[in-house]
Amino acid sequence: MGPKAQQKPATEFKFKEGERVLCFHGPLLYEAKSLKAEFKDQQNKYLIHYAGWNKNWDEWVPENRVLKYNEQALQKQKELLKAHEATSKGKKQIKGVSTPVGKPSGRRSEPSKGGGNLSDANTSGKETDSRSSTPSLQEKPAKRPAISSTTTPSTNNSGASSSESSRKKTRPDSTVESEELFLSKVEVKIKIPDELKPWLIDDWDYINRQKKLANLPSKVPVDNILEDYIKHKSSNRTTTPSKESAIQEVMAGLKEYFNVTLGSSLLYKFERLQYADILKNHPDKQMSQIYGAPHLLRMFTRLGSMLAYTPLDEKSIQLLHVHLQDFLKYMGRNASTLFSAQDYGNASAEYHRRAC
C-alpha cells in the first residue's frame, strides 16, 4: 500500500500563518496571531498565540472562533467587553458554590505579563479540551440548599445530664462534611462543543445588546429535538434495547429539567416579559413545546451544577455524562438546522415600553 493521503481542508484557510487576528476566548475577543493552520478533526484549526501572553496559553481553536482583524471586529470586541463588564459588576463568589461549567476549579499560574487572565480557561499549546467559559445567565450564583441536621433536640430535664449527651454535643457533625463531599463528588462536568460556543455568544448578543427576542413558538421546539435524537439513536444497529431505554430516560429527564428551570434560570432579563406573555397565551402547553435550541443549549451551561443536587452514584454519573456529551455532539452536527439568526426578531416599541 502507498503512503496515507494527507488530509486536505474542505475549504481554503481563511487566515494565513502569522496573520494578526481576533480570537474568542470565553465570551470576549482577544488580539492574537495565527501561528499555524492545519486540517484537524474534520475541520480547519489554527494554533493561536494571544498577544502579550505567555506561550503556555497558545491553543488550537476551530475557525469559527477566529475573526479578521478589522474595524468591524474591533467594534464587536469593545461591545462584548462593555457588556461583560456590566453583567459582571457586583458579582460575588460564594464559598461552596459549584464552579460554573466551562471554568475549571483548578487553574494554572497566570502568565508572566500583567493585565488580567483569559477568562480563567484551562488552555495549553497542545490540542486539548477548549473549556472556554460562556456568558453567564444569572447575576448571582445559586445558593446551596440548607442541609438538615440529623441530631434530635435534647430534652433538658431538671438537672439531669449524662456524659453521653455531652459527648454528642462536642462531637463534630459528620453529616454536613459527608454531604459536601458527596456533592463535590457527583458534579457533572459538561463540555460544550466548539461548534456550539459561537451560538451561545451570538444568542447572548442578540438578546442583551441588540435587544431582540426569539421568535416563538420555535420552528424546531425542544420536544422535537429530543424526539429526533431518540429516533436517530434507535436507527443505529449498535443501539441495544437497554441502551435505547436509557436514552429515552435521559431525554425525558432533560425535558423535565428544561420545563422546570426555564423560567427561573435560563432567561435573560429582557426575555422575562415575553415568557410571561407565553404563559398567559399558552396555559396548556409545556415550554419545551414552544422554546427551541438556543434555550436548550443555555441549560447545558448550568446543568452540571444542577445535577450536583441529585442522588446519583458514580456509575450513574458516568453513564449520564456519556449520554449528555453524545447529545451535545448531535446538536453540533445539526447546528445549521437548529440555530439561525433568522430565529430572532426585533422587539416592538410596545414591548420595550413594558419591559422598562
C-alpha positions as semicolon CSV with decimal commas, in nm:
position;residue;x (nm);y (nm);z (nm)
1;M;0,000;0,000;0,000
2;G;0,114;0,353;-0,071
3;P;0,156;0,623;0,190
4;K;-0,159;0,752;0,356
5;A;-0,301;1,055;0,178
6;Q;-0,272;1,377;0,376
7;Q;-0,599;1,531;0,490
8;K;-0,699;1,839;0,297
9;P;-0,925;2,119;0,421
10;A;-1,281;2,118;0,289
11;T;-1,240;2,490;0,217
12;E;-0,937;2,717;0,194
13;F;-0,799;2,853;0,519
14;K;-0,939;3,198;0,596
15;F;-0,635;3,305;0,794
16;K;-0,269;3,291;0,697
17;E;0,016;3,184;0,921
18;G;0,147;3,486;1,109
19;E;-0,172;3,687;1,044
20;R;-0,295;3,927;1,311
21;V;-0,646;3,823;1,421
22;L;-0,904;3,848;1,698
23;C;-0,995;3,525;1,875
24;F;-1,281;3,432;2,107
25;H;-1,169;3,307;2,447
26;G;-1,479;3,269;2,659
27;P;-1,730;3,550;2,597
28;L;-1,461;3,801;2,495
29;L;-1,241;3,869;2,193
30;Y;-0,863;3,898;2,228
31;E;-0,594;4,019;1,992
32;A;-0,392;3,722;1,872
33;K;-0,172;3,579;1,598
34;S;-0,234;3,271;1,387
35;L;0,088;3,072;1,418
36;K;-0,013;2,767;1,216
37;A;-0,312;2,637;1,019
38;E;-0,398;2,268;0,990
39;F;-0,693;2,049;0,900
40;K;-0,769;1,853;1,219
41;D;-1,069;1,654;1,338
42;Q;-1,251;1,716;1,009
43;Q;-1,226;2,096;1,035
44;N;-0,985;2,383;0,983
45;K;-0,797;2,472;1,302
46;Y;-0,540;2,737;1,396
47;L;-0,267;2,746;1,657
48;I;-0,337;3,078;1,827
49;H;-0,096;3,291;2,030
50;Y;-0,264;3,564;2,238
51;A;-0,078;3,895;2,210
52;G;0,117;3,982;2,524
53;W;0,061;3,646;2,693
54;N;0,296;3,360;2,770
55;K;0,315;3,089;2,502
56;N;0,171;2,844;2,755
57;W;-0,165;2,998;2,664
58;D;-0,127;2,904;2,297
59;E;-0,406;2,673;2,182
60;W;-0,560;2,509;1,877
61;V;-0,901;2,657;1,801
62;P;-1,160;2,594;1,528
63;E;-1,205;2,851;1,252
64;N;-1,536;2,977;1,391
65;R;-1,359;3,124;1,695
66;V;-1,131;3,346;1,485
67;L;-1,218;3,683;1,327
68;K;-1,036;3,907;1,082
69;Y;-0,858;4,197;1,249
70;N;-1,062;4,489;1,114
71;E;-1,276;4,779;1,234
72;Q;-1,594;4,572;1,249
73;A;-1,434;4,303;1,465
74;L;-1,266;4,562;1,690
75;Q;-1,604;4,728;1,744
76;K;-1,754;4,392;1,839
77;Q;-1,463;4,337;2,079
78;K;-1,539;4,667;2,254
79;E;-1,913;4,594;2,274
80;L;-1,860;4,246;2,419
81;L;-1,614;4,382;2,678
82;K;-1,853;4,659;2,779
83;A;-2,146;4,419;2,811
84;H;-1,935;4,165;3,001
85;E;-1,818;4,427;3,250
86;A;-2,176;4,543;3,302
87;T;-2,306;4,193;3,375
88;S;-2,005;4,105;3,591
89;K;-2,036;4,414;3,808
90;G;-2,135;4,333;4,161
91;K;-2,085;3,958;4,127
92;K;-1,951;3,789;4,439
93;Q;-1,801;3,446;4,483
94;I;-1,993;3,241;4,739
95;K;-1,794;2,978;4,923
96;G;-1,918;2,628;4,848
97;V;-2,091;2,710;4,521
98;S;-2,002;2,481;4,232
99;T;-1,765;2,615;3,966
100;P;-1,963;2,725;3,656
101;V;-1,946;2,498;3,354
102;G;-1,652;2,592;3,135
103;K;-1,441;2,726;3,421
104;P;-1,229;2,453;3,579
105;S;-1,191;2,475;3,955
106;G;-0,813;2,447;3,938
107;R;-0,627;2,691;3,718
108;R;-0,270;2,741;3,614
109;S;-0,047;3,013;3,736
110;E;-0,116;3,329;3,541
111;P;0,108;3,446;3,257
112;S;0,410;3,647;3,348
113;K;0,274;3,963;3,192
114;G;0,017;4,151;3,398
115;G;-0,320;4,275;3,285
116;G;-0,565;4,001;3,379
117;N;-0,637;3,646;3,275
118;L;-0,811;3,487;2,982
119;S;-1,145;3,400;3,141
120;D;-0,978;3,150;3,374
121;A;-0,980;2,894;3,095
122;N;-0,755;2,592;3,108
123;T;-0,561;2,602;2,784
124;S;-0,227;2,489;2,650
125;G;-0,027;2,475;2,331
126;K;-0,131;2,114;2,295
127;E;-0,462;2,029;2,138
128;T;-0,666;1,967;2,450
129;D;-1,018;2,040;2,569
130;S;-1,101;2,401;2,498
131;R;-1,301;2,491;2,806
132;S;-1,385;2,849;2,721
133;S;-1,641;2,998;2,950
134;T;-1,978;3,109;2,817
135;P;-2,185;3,416;2,904
136;S;-2,342;3,391;3,248
137;L;-2,721;3,373;3,263
138;Q;-2,761;3,487;3,622
139;E;-2,602;3,769;3,814
140;K;-2,584;3,570;4,136
141;P;-2,483;3,206;4,176
142;A;-2,744;2,977;4,321
143;K;-2,712;2,910;4,691
144;R;-2,657;2,557;4,811
145;P;-2,966;2,407;4,977
146;A;-2,959;2,402;5,352
147;I;-2,852;2,070;5,499
148;S;-3,080;1,950;5,774
149;S;-2,924;1,815;6,089
150;T;-2,998;1,460;6,189
151;T;-2,938;1,526;6,557
152;T;-3,261;1,524;6,760
153;P;-3,320;1,801;7,015
154;S;-3,208;1,706;7,364
155;T;-3,458;1,713;7,646
156;N;-3,332;1,911;7,943
157;N;-3,484;1,750;8,249
158;S;-3,426;1,934;8,574
159;G;-3,054;1,899;8,641
160;A;-3,027;1,569;8,453
161;S;-2,745;1,540;8,203
162;S;-2,540;1,240;8,101
163;S;-2,180;1,213;7,987
164;E;-2,312;1,052;7,667
165;S;-2,521;1,356;7,574
166;S;-2,228;1,590;7,643
167;R;-2,009;1,381;7,415
168;K;-2,274;1,412;7,141
169;K;-2,275;1,789;7,179
170;T;-1,900;1,823;7,144
171;R;-1,870;1,570;6,861
172;P;-1,848;1,744;6,518
173;D;-2,144;1,685;6,289
174;S;-2,009;1,442;6,031
175;T;-2,331;1,464;5,827
176;V;-2,250;1,809;5,691
177;E;-1,899;1,713;5,587
178;S;-2,003;1,392;5,413
179;E;-2,284;1,572;5,233
180;E;-2,046;1,836;5,098
181;L;-1,801;1,570;4,988
182;F;-2,086;1,388;4,816
183;L;-2,199;1,698;4,629
184;S;-1,849;1,773;4,506
185;K;-1,803;1,412;4,400
186;V;-2,112;1,382;4,181
187;E;-2,089;1,713;3,996
188;V;-2,106;1,655;3,621
189;K;-1,850;1,841;3,411
190;I;-2,018;1,913;3,079
191;K;-1,807;2,033;2,786
192;I;-1,984;2,247;2,528
193;P;-1,853;2,150;2,180
194;D;-1,655;2,419;1,999
195;E;-1,913;2,419;1,718
196;L;-2,183;2,537;1,961
197;K;-1,993;2,800;2,160
198;P;-2,031;3,075;1,897
199;W;-2,408;3,023;1,907
200;L;-2,411;3,082;2,281
201;I;-2,222;3,406;2,230
202;D;-2,445;3,518;1,940
203;D;-2,756;3,429;2,141
204;W;-2,631;3,645;2,428
205;D;-2,555;3,930;2,186
206;Y;-2,896;3,918;2,014
207;I;-3,086;3,940;2,343
208;N;-2,872;4,162;2,563
209;R;-2,706;4,401;2,319
210;Q;-2,930;4,407;2,013
211;K;-3,245;4,372;2,227
212;K;-3,400;4,111;2,002
213;L;-3,627;3,825;2,104
214;A;-3,650;3,463;1,998
215;N;-3,932;3,405;1,750
216;L;-4,177;3,186;1,942
217;P;-4,312;2,925;1,910
218;S;-3,985;2,792;1,772
219;K;-3,979;2,620;1,433
220;V;-3,792;2,331;1,596
221;P;-3,904;2,314;1,961
222;V;-3,714;2,129;2,232
223;D;-3,959;1,837;2,225
224;N;-3,885;1,777;1,856
225;I;-3,509;1,798;1,908
226;L;-3,520;1,536;2,182
227;E;-3,752;1,308;1,984
228;D;-3,538;1,336;1,671
229;Y;-3,231;1,241;1,871
230;I;-3,407;0,931;2,007
231;K;-3,508;0,830;1,652
232;H;-3,154;0,890;1,531
233;K;-3,006;0,666;1,801
234;S;-3,276;0,400;1,759
235;S;-3,197;0,369;1,388
236;N;-2,839;0,274;1,474
237;R;-2,791;-0,102;1,465
238;T;-2,549;-0,091;1,756
239;T;-2,816;0,053;1,988
240;T;-2,941;-0,228;2,210
241;P;-3,292;-0,224;2,364
242;S;-3,146;-0,148;2,709
243;K;-2,939;0,139;2,569
244;E;-3,240;0,275;2,383
245;S;-3,440;0,266;2,705
246;A;-3,162;0,456;2,885
247;I;-3,153;0,719;2,609
248;Q;-3,529;0,768;2,634
249;E;-3,500;0,807;3,010
250;V;-3,221;1,067;2,979
251;M;-3,415;1,264;2,717
252;A;-3,725;1,259;2,937
253;G;-3,512;1,392;3,220
254;L;-3,375;1,673;3,003
255;K;-3,727;1,768;2,903
256;E;-3,837;1,781;3,265
257;Y;-3,530;1,983;3,368
258;F;-3,595;2,227;3,085
259;N;-3,958;2,285;3,175
260;V;-3,876;2,329;3,544
261;T;-3,573;2,558;3,510
262;L;-3,656;2,774;3,208
263;G;-3,844;3,046;3,392
264;S;-3,607;3,066;3,690
265;S;-3,262;3,005;3,542
266;L;-3,248;3,013;3,162
267;L;-3,389;3,353;3,067
268;Y;-3,216;3,686;3,028
269;K;-3,387;3,982;3,192
270;F;-3,510;4,124;2,861
271;E;-3,691;3,796;2,784
272;R;-3,890;3,765;3,105
273;L;-4,184;3,972;2,983
274;Q;-4,206;3,757;2,671
275;Y;-4,206;3,446;2,893
276;A;-4,492;3,589;3,100
277;D;-4,691;3,652;2,780
278;I;-4,621;3,297;2,661
279;L;-4,753;3,152;2,987
280;K;-5,066;3,365;2,955
281;N;-5,130;3,285;2,589
282;H;-5,040;2,913;2,607
283;P;-5,156;2,795;2,951
284;D;-5,197;2,433;2,839
285;K;-4,856;2,392;2,674
286;Q;-4,520;2,297;2,818
287;M;-4,234;2,534;2,745
288;S;-4,046;2,252;2,569
289;Q;-4,318;2,272;2,304
290;I;-4,255;2,644;2,248
291;Y;-3,886;2,723;2,305
292;G;-3,608;2,588;2,085
293;A;-3,239;2,502;2,061
294;P;-3,084;2,828;2,194
295;H;-3,259;2,798;2,530
296;L;-3,190;2,424;2,545
297;L;-2,820;2,493;2,489
298;R;-2,824;2,753;2,766
299;M;-2,945;2,482;3,002
300;F;-2,633;2,275;2,938
301;T;-2,413;2,559;3,067
302;R;-2,587;2,520;3,405
303;L;-2,677;2,152;3,400
304;G;-2,359;2,033;3,571
305;S;-2,427;2,231;3,889
306;M;-2,797;2,139;3,876
307;L;-2,718;1,769;3,868
308;A;-2,488;1,807;4,168
309;Y;-2,800;1,805;4,385
310;T;-2,932;1,472;4,258
311;P;-2,859;1,147;4,449
312;L;-2,662;0,975;4,172
313;D;-2,385;0,727;4,231
314;E;-2,055;0,737;4,042
315;K;-2,156;0,475;3,784
316;S;-2,482;0,656;3,706
317;I;-2,291;0,983;3,670
318;Q;-2,053;0,829;3,418
319;L;-2,337;0,684;3,209
320;L;-2,529;1,010;3,223
321;H;-2,222;1,207;3,118
322;V;-2,173;0,985;2,811
323;H;-2,534;1,038;2,702
324;L;-2,524;1,415;2,758
325;Q;-2,200;1,463;2,566
326;D;-2,330;1,249;2,279
327;F;-2,646;1,458;2,263
328;L;-2,439;1,779;2,250
329;K;-2,233;1,632;1,965
330;Y;-2,561;1,559;1,785
331;M;-2,665;1,923;1,830
332;G;-2,325;2,033;1,699
333;R;-2,359;1,819;1,385
334;N;-2,706;1,960;1,324
335;A;-2,630;2,319;1,423
336;S;-2,717;2,453;1,077
337;T;-3,078;2,336;1,116
338;L;-3,113;2,407;1,489
339;F;-2,964;2,758;1,505
340;S;-3,015;3,058;1,280
341;A;-3,003;3,436;1,307
342;Q;-3,347;3,430;1,147
343;D;-3,484;3,276;1,467
344;Y;-3,461;3,618;1,634
345;G;-3,673;3,924;1,566
346;N;-3,681;4,287;1,677
347;A;-3,891;4,359;1,984
348;S;-4,174;4,604;1,929
349;A;-4,175;4,955;2,073
350;E;-4,463;4,848;2,297
351;Y;-4,257;4,558;2,431
352;H;-3,965;4,791;2,505
353;R;-4,200;5,024;2,691
354;R;-4,345;4,740;2,900
355;A;-4,005;4,583;2,965
356;C;-3,852;4,905;3,101
